[in-house]
Amino acid sequence: MVKDFVAGSVAQLVQHMRDDSSWPSLRDALVAFLVDHESGSRARPNQVKREVDRARSDLLSAHARAEDDTAADVEAELRMRLRRVLSGSPDASGALRRLLSAFPPGTTDSGPQRTPRRPATAPVHASQQAAASIAQHAGARKRSGRRRKEIVAVLLFSGGPIFESSIPLSVFGIDRQDAGVPRYRALAVAGEEGPLRTTAGLELVAPHGLEALSRAGTVVVPAWRSITSPPPEEALGALRQAHEEGARIVGLSTGAFVLAAAGLLDGRPATTHWMYAPTLAKRYPSVRVDPRELFVDDGDVLTSAGTAAGIDLCLHIVRTDHGNEAAGALARRLVVPPRRSGGQERYLDRSLPEEIGADPLAEVVAWALEHLHEQFDVETLAARAHMGRRTFDRRFRSLTGSAPLQWLITQRVLQAQRLLETSDYSLDEVAGRCGFRSAAALGGHFRRQLGSSPADYRAAYRAGRPGGTMHTSPGPSPAPDDDEWPAPPIQPIPQTVRQAGARAYPQSGTFAAEQRAETSAERSTGT
């Protein structure tokens, strides 16, 4: 396998790079190999020689100062460079083998390297197993102590969106110390064999492989290409090991699906893009999904909502590590708010997983969306599905990850949001066209979901569109942009409301208790 061959080759080359007697001849041979087989090197042989000399100098300096991380980086870059050469030149593999044969392993001044003879296998007793386990955990703690949070590994996959992928690389990979921003060190890591193709046909070549995760104190998964396909098991294993050894694991947007697949979100609160939150809750029922939050910090595992919310979480990480002043300095350089208030509520558009179209309940859901202006309840939907209420609730929860009443109220509020944006209807008329019995019933649910009254929301929206044209009939809602739509006034969400909202993605409590609460809510709101 190419990866194994390259890893062995680099280990052999590094052995001789550290030896003064072997280096001069090895340098000439390595430069000749790169000039002959690396794309673009033939026109710059002197520069290639300087690059090789600099790599050796960095390696020796790192070993002299006992900086294992720096030495590992030098080796990783050499591995990536050789992998690119081998993938681009069919003759390079044979030439590299000939080069290595001239510098066999174990012939430096340090003397031949001998493999110790393995003792005969002996029975392993329970006490020995316990001792081995203790030693293993002690080794993990020791490795954890070597991890520094400012070393950030960004795990990239083919098919990932370029914007999300670039966020952590920009936040943590650019030196902004001149502006008062603490220095981080970003390692771009390939989560699978490259080249990695991203949006618009771009190809990325990450300089590090999964082995780089072993020295990162922070590991960021910026996105995953498909919420329906499983991530590579090798990458999941590397994430688990990094977490076990004390690394902070971060999932941006759909990167939460990778963390969930690795089992790192089991029993934890998490968020993701609101559009995929129901799917995450359905596919990983042990994860406590909250689609309202811009990001969730659960200590050593953090997740964010979609796209720009990744910037919010990265700023939060800087704030956690170095304080408000450092996060503010970084926000000024990025020209973004240092801390956004509110959550994803005002961006919601729909709350159903994409695969609902294949389910028999799809017709009932479609009917509900077309008749939101009518006053009906969950009992009506259950009857249309020819199911009892309890059976319907269970099927709906299994399909969407949401309680049917909560879903219905959310859809009514979303319809009200559109009408407030695109019409001049009075609040009573908006309430009636969304299936609420009164403006007061609409106002209570609107505040709980969007943190603002309907009147304040409309005023804020119109203030953000001074030259906009209002219509007297409902139409599509324009996509909100953070830089041109000022956020409506946000009030803190009471704990009781948060607990009620958690029922949309149930993880605890009995079904009977939740159903009683939903029935009470139906009676009090008149939906």
C-alpha positions in Angstrom: 0.0 0.0 0.0 1.3 3.5 -1.0 0.7 4.9 2.5 2.7 2.2 4.3 5.5 2.4 1.7 5.7 6.1 2.1 5.7 5.9 6.0 8.5 3.3 5.9 10.5 5.4 3.4 10.2 8.5 5.5 11.2 6.7 8.7 14.3 5.4 6.9 15.1 8.9 5.4 14.7 10.6 8.8 17.2 8.1 10.4 19.9 9.2 7.9 18.9 12.9 8.0 19.9 13.0 11.6 23.3 11.5 10.9 26.0 13.9 9.7 28.0 11.3 7.8 25.0 10.1 5.8 23.4 13.5 5.1 25.5 15.0 2.3 25.1 12.1 -0.1 21.5 11.5 1.0 20.7 15.2 0.3 22.1 15.0 -3.2 20.2 11.8 -3.9 16.9 13.1 -2.5 17.2 16.4 -4.4 17.9 14.6 -7.6 14.9 12.3 -7.0 12.5 15.3 -6.4 13.8 17.2 -9.4 13.3 14.2 -11.7 9.9 13.2 -10.4 8.1 16.0 -8.6 5.9 18.2 -10.7 7.4 21.7 -11.1 10.7 20.9 -9.3 12.8 20.5 -12.5 12.7 24.3 -13.0 13.8 25.1 -9.5 16.6 22.7 -8.4 18.3 25.2 -6.1 15.0 25.9 -4.3 14.4 22.2 -3.9 17.8 21.9 -2.3 17.1 24.7 0.1 13.8 23.1 1.0 15.5 19.8 1.8 18.2 21.5 3.9 15.6 23.5 5.8 13.6 20.3 6.5 16.7 18.7 8.0 17.6 21.8 10.0 14.0 21.9 11.5 14.2 18.2 12.3 17.6 18.5 14.1 16.4 21.6 16.0 13.2 19.9 17.1 15.1 16.9 18.4 17.7 19.1 20.2 14.9 21.0 22.0 12.8 17.8 22.6 9.9 19.3 20.6 8.2 16.1 19.5 5.4 18.0 17.8 7.6 20.0 15.5 9.6 16.9 14.6 6.4 15.0 13.8 5.3 17.9 11.6 8.5 17.8 9.6 8.0 14.1 9.1 4.3 14.5 8.2 5.2 17.1 5.5 7.8 14.8 4.0 5.3 12.0 3.9 2.7 14.1 2.2 5.3 15.4 -0.3 6.4 11.8 -1.2 2.8 10.7 -1.5 2.1 13.5 -4.1 5.2 12.5 -6.0 4.3 8.8 -6.1 0.7 9.6 -7.2 1.9 11.9 -10.0 4.7 9.9 -11.5 4.5 6.2 -12.3 8.2 5.8 -12.3 8.8 7.4 -8.9 8.1 4.3 -6.8 11.0 2.4 -8.4 13.3 5.4 -8.2 12.6 5.8 -4.5 13.2 2.2 -3.8 16.6 2.5 -5.5 17.4 5.6 -3.4 16.6 3.8 -0.2 18.6 0.7 -1.1 21.7 2.9 -1.2 20.9 4.0 2.4 19.8 0.9 4.2 18.3 1.2 7.7 20.5 0.6 10.8 23.8 1.8 9.2 24.3 5.2 10.8 26.9 6.0 13.4 24.6 5.0 16.2 25.2 1.5 15.2 23.1 -1.3 13.7 19.5 -1.4 14.9 18.6 -4.8 16.2 15.1 -6.0 16.8 14.9 -7.5 20.3 14.0 -11.1 20.4 10.4 -11.7 21.6 10.2 -14.0 24.6 8.1 -17.1 24.4 4.4 -16.5 25.0 3.4 -17.1 28.6 -0.1 -17.3 30.2 -1.4 -13.9 31.1 -3.0 -13.7 34.6 -5.7 -11.3 35.7 -3.3 -9.3 37.7 -1.1 -8.9 34.7 -4.1 -7.8 32.6 -5.0 -5.2 35.3 -1.4 -4.0 35.4 -1.4 -3.7 31.6 -4.7 -1.8 31.7 -3.4 0.6 34.3 -0.2 1.2 32.3 -2.3 1.8 29.2 -4.4 4.5 31.0 -1.3 6.0 32.5 0.1 6.2 29.0 -3.0 7.9 27.7 -2.8 10.4 30.5 0.8 11.1 29.7 -0.1 11.6 26.0 -2.9 13.9 27.1 -0.5 16.0 29.0 1.6 16.5 25.8 -1.5 17.8 23.9 -1.8 21.5 23.7 -5.2 23.1 22.9 -3.5 25.7 20.7 -2.5 22.9 18.2 -5.7 22.5 16.1 -6.1 19.7 13.7 -8.8 20.3 11.1 -10.2 17.1 9.7 -11.1 17.4 6.0 -13.1 15.0 3.8 -13.8 14.8 0.1 -17.1 16.4 -0.8 -17.1 18.8 2.1 -18.3 22.4 1.5 -15.4 24.8 1.1 -16.9 27.6 3.3 -17.2 25.4 6.4 -13.8 23.9 5.8 -12.1 27.2 5.5 -13.5 28.6 8.8 -11.3 26.9 11.3 -8.3 27.1 8.9 -8.8 30.9 8.8 -9.5 31.4 12.5 -6.7 29.1 13.8 -4.2 29.0 10.9 -3.3 32.6 10.4 -0.8 34.4 12.7 -2.5 37.6 13.9 -0.4 38.2 17.0 0.2 41.7 15.7 -3.4 42.4 16.4 -3.4 40.9 19.9 -4.8 37.5 18.8 -3.1 34.5 20.5 -1.2 32.2 18.3 -2.8 28.9 17.3 -1.2 26.3 15.0 -3.5 24.7 12.5 -2.9 21.3 10.9 -4.9 20.5 7.8 -5.5 16.7 8.1 -6.9 14.4 5.4 -9.6 12.2 6.8 -9.3 9.9 3.9 -7.2 9.3 0.8 -6.9 12.4 -1.4 -7.1 14.5 -3.4 -10.1 15.9 -1.5 -12.7 17.4 -3.9 -14.8 20.1 -2.5 -17.5 22.5 -3.8 -17.2 23.9 -7.4 -14.8 21.1 -8.3 -11.9 22.4 -6.2 -9.3 19.9 -5.1 -7.5 20.1 -1.7 -4.3 18.4 -0.8 -3.9 18.3 3.0 -0.3 18.2 4.2 -1.1 15.8 7.1 -2.6 12.4 7.6 -4.6 11.0 10.5 -1.5 10.5 12.5 -1.4 14.3 13.1 -4.4 13.9 15.4 -2.2 12.2 17.9 -0.5 15.5 18.8 -3.5 18.0 18.5 -5.1 19.3 21.6 -8.1 20.5 19.6 -9.6 18.5 16.7 -12.2 20.2 14.4 -14.5 18.4 12.0 -15.8 21.3 9.9 -18.4 19.4 7.8 -19.4 16.0 6.5 -20.3 15.4 2.9 -23.6 13.5 3.4 -25.8 13.0 6.4 -26.9 9.6 4.9 -23.5 8.0 4.5 -21.2 6.7 7.2 -17.8 8.4 7.7 -14.6 6.3 7.2 -14.0 4.0 10.2 -10.3 4.9 10.3 -11.1 8.5 10.8 -13.7 7.6 13.5 -11.1 5.5 15.3 -8.6 8.4 15.3 -11.3 10.7 16.7 -12.1 8.3 19.5 -8.5 7.9 20.4 -7.9 11.6 20.4 -10.8 12.2 22.7 -9.7 9.4 25.0 -6.3 11.0 25.3 -7.8 14.4 26.3 -8.2 16.3 23.0 -11.1 18.8 22.7 -13.3 17.6 19.8 -15.3 20.2 17.8 -18.0 19.5 15.1 -19.1 22.4 12.9 -22.5 22.1 11.2 -22.8 18.6 9.7 -19.5 17.7 11.3 -21.8 16.7 14.3 -22.8 13.6 12.3 -19.2 12.5 12.3 -18.9 13.0 16.1 -22.2 11.2 16.6 -21.0 8.3 14.4 -17.9 8.0 16.5 -20.1 7.8 19.6 -18.7 11.0 21.1 -22.1 12.6 21.4 -23.9 9.8 23.2 -25.8 11.2 26.2 -24.6 14.7 25.4 -26.4 17.9 24.3 -25.5 18.9 20.7 -26.7 21.0 17.8 -26.2 21.1 14.0 -27.8 23.0 11.1 -31.5 23.3 11.9 -32.4 21.6 8.6 -30.6 18.4 9.7 -31.4 18.5 13.4 -34.4 16.2 13.1 -32.3 13.7 11.1 -29.5 13.8 13.7 -32.1 13.2 16.5 -33.7 10.3 14.6 -30.5 8.6 13.6 -28.7 9.0 16.9 -31.5 8.9 19.6 -29.0 9.0 22.4 -27.9 12.5 21.4 -29.8 15.4 23.0 -30.2 17.5 19.9 -31.2 21.2 20.4 -31.8 22.8 17.0 -32.3 26.3 18.6 -28.7 26.9 19.6 -26.0 28.5 17.5 -23.5 26.3 19.4 -23.3 23.9 22.3 -20.3 23.7 24.6 -20.3 20.4 26.6 -16.7 20.8 27.9 -14.5 18.5 25.8 -17.0 18.1 22.9 -18.5 21.1 21.2 -20.9 21.4 18.2 -22.3 24.3 16.2 -25.1 25.1 13.8 -24.6 25.6 10.1 -22.2 27.8 8.2 -21.6 31.1 9.9 -22.3 29.6 13.3 -19.0 27.9 12.9 -17.4 31.3 13.3 -19.4 31.8 16.5 -18.1 28.6 18.0 -14.5 29.3 17.0 -14.7 32.7 18.6 -16.1 31.0 21.7 -13.1 28.6 21.8 -10.7 31.6 21.6 -12.8 33.3 24.3 -12.6 30.2 26.5 -8.9 29.8 26.0 -7.7 33.4 26.3 -10.6 35.6 27.4 -13.0 38.2 26.0 -10.2 40.6 24.9 -8.6 38.1 22.7 -11.9 37.0 21.1 -12.8 40.6 20.5 -9.5 41.3 18.8 -10.1 38.3 16.5 -13.7 39.3 15.8 -12.5 42.8 14.7 -10.0 41.2 12.3 -12.7 38.9 10.9 -15.2 41.8 10.8 -17.8 39.8 12.6 -19.7 40.4 15.9 -17.8 39.0 18.8 -20.9 37.4 20.2 -24.3 37.0 18.5 -27.4 36.8 20.6 -30.2 34.4 20.1 -30.1 31.1 18.3 -31.2 29.5 15.0 -34.9 30.0 15.6 -35.3 33.0 13.2 -33.7 31.0 10.4 -35.9 27.9 10.6 -37.7 27.0 7.4 -38.7 23.3 7.9 -38.3 20.7 10.5 -38.5 17.4 8.7 -35.8 15.0 7.5 -35.4 14.6 3.8 -36.3 10.9 3.8 -39.9 11.6 4.9 -41.1 11.4 1.3 -40.9 7.6 1.4 -43.0 7.3 4.5 -46.8 6.7 4.6 -47.1 9.7 6.9 -45.8 12.0 4.1 -49.4 12.6 2.8 -50.6 13.7 6.3 -47.6 16.1 6.7 -48.2 17.6 3.2 -51.9 18.1 4.1 -51.0 19.8 7.4 -48.7 22.2 5.6 -51.3 23.1 3.0 -54.0 23.7 5.7 -52.1 25.6 8.4 -54.7 28.4 8.1 -57.4 26.0 9.4 -57.8 25.2 13.1 -57.0 21.6 13.6 -55.1 19.6 16.2 -53.0 16.5 16.4 -56.1 14.3 16.8 -57.1 15.5 13.3 -53.8 14.4 11.9 -54.0 11.0 13.6 -57.5 10.5 12.2 -56.2 11.3 8.7 -53.5 8.7 9.2 -56.1 6.2 10.4 -54.2 5.8 13.7 -54.9 6.2 17.3 -53.3 9.2 19.0 -50.6 7.3 20.8 -49.7 5.3 17.8 -49.6 8.4 15.6 -47.4 10.2 18.1 -44.9 7.3 18.3 -44.8 7.0 14.5 -44.4 10.8 14.0 -41.6 10.9 16.6 -39.8 8.0 15.0 -40.0 9.7 11.6 -39.1 13.2 12.5 -37.5 13.1 16.0 -40.1 15.7 17.0 -43.4 15.5 18.9 -46.3 16.2 16.5 -47.7 19.1 18.5 -44.4 20.8 18.7 -43.8 20.4 15.0 -47.3 21.7 14.2 -46.8 24.8 16.4 -43.4 25.4 14.8 -44.9 25.3 11.3 -47.6 27.7 12.3 -45.1 30.2 13.8 -43.0 29.9 10.6 -46.0 30.7 8.5 -46.7 33.7 10.7 -43.1 34.8 10.3 -43.5 34.8 6.5 -46.7 36.8 6.7 -45.2 39.4 9.0 -42.3 39.8 6.5 -44.3 39.9 3.3 -47.8 41.3 4.1 -49.6 44.2 5.8 -52.1 41.9 7.6 -53.0 42.9 11.2 -51.8 40.6 14.0 -55.3 39.2 14.4 -55.4 38.4 10.6 -51.9 36.8 10.7 -53.0 34.7 13.7 -56.1 33.5 11.9 -54.3 32.7 8.7 -51.8 30.5 10.7 -54.4 28.6 12.6 -54.1 30.4 15.9 -57.4 31.4 17.6 -56.1 34.9 18.6 -53.2 37.3 18.4 -52.4 36.5 22.0 -52.0 32.8 21.3 -49.7 33.6 18.4 -47.7 36.0 20.5 -46.9 33.5 23.2 -45.6 30.9 20.8 -43.8 33.5 18.7 -41.9 34.8 21.7 -40.9 31.3 22.8 -39.6 30.3 19.4 -38.1 33.6 18.1 -37.5 35.6 21.3 -39.5 38.5 20.0 -43.1 39.6 19.8 -44.7 39.6 16.4 -45.0 43.4 16.3 -41.3 43.8 17.2 -40.3 41.2 14.7 -42.1 43.0 11.9 -40.7 46.4 12.9 -37.1 45.0 13.0 -37.6 43.3 9.6 -39.0 46.5 8.0 -36.1 48.5 9.5 -33.7 46.2 7.8 -35.5 46.6 4.4 -36.0 50.4 4.2 -36.7 50.4 0.5 -38.5 47.1 0.4 -42.0 46.6 -1.0 -44.6 45.0 1.2 -47.2 42.8 -0.4 -50.8 42.0 0.7 -50.5 38.3 -0.1 -48.1 35.8 1.3 -45.0 35.0 -0.7 -41.7 33.3 -0.3 -39.6 34.6 2.6 -36.2 36.0 1.6 -33.2 34.2 3.1 -32.0 36.2 6.1 -28.4 37.6 5.9 -26.6 38.5 9.1 -25.0 41.5 7.6 -28.2 43.1 6.3 -31.0 42.0 8.6 -30.7 43.3 12.1 -31.7 40.7 14.7 -34.9 41.3 16.5 -34.7 41.9 20.2 -33.8 38.7 22.0 -35.1 37.9 25.5 -33.5 35.1 27.6 -35.5 31.9 27.2 -36.9 30.8 30.5 -35.8 27.4 31.8 -39.4 26.1 31.7 -39.6 26.9 28.0 -36.2 25.2 27.4 -37.6 22.1 29.1 -40.7 22.3 27.0 -38.7 22.7 23.8 -36.6 19.7 24.7 -39.7 17.6 24.1 -39.3 18.3 20.4 -36.3 16.0 20.5 -37.1 13.7 23.4 -34.3 12.0 25.3 -35.6 11.5 28.8 -38.9 11.2 30.8 -41.9 9.0 30.2 -44.0 9.1 27.1 -47.2 9.5 29.2 -45.9 12.6 31.0 -45.0 14.2 27.7 -48.3 13.4 26.2 -50.2 14.9 29.1 -48.1 18.1 28.7 -48.8 18.2 25.0 -52.6 17.8 25.6 -52.5 20.6 28.1 -50.6 22.8 25.6 -53.2 22.1 22.9 -56.1 23.2 25.2 -54.3 26.4 26.4 -53.2 27.6 22.9 -56.2 26.7 20.8 -54.1 25.4 18.0 
